Amino acid sequence: MNKSSNLYRDIVSGLLFVTGVFSFMSGEFVISTLLFGVSSLTSNLEFAKPVRI
């Protein structure tokens, strides 16, 4: 497992989550919903890996 990729994914999902919380508090519910969804996807999906033949 590549630790730099995991760190990058953790930083991105954390930033998206915090931005979603701030936009939810400011009343922009559609944008916050999209940010929460993208944050969930980046934390749960594996990035593309090359296929080994």
Buried (B, 14 or more C-beta within 10 A) or exposed (E): EEEEEEEEBEEBBEEBBEBBBEBBEEEBEEBBEBBBEBBBEBBEEEEEEEEEE
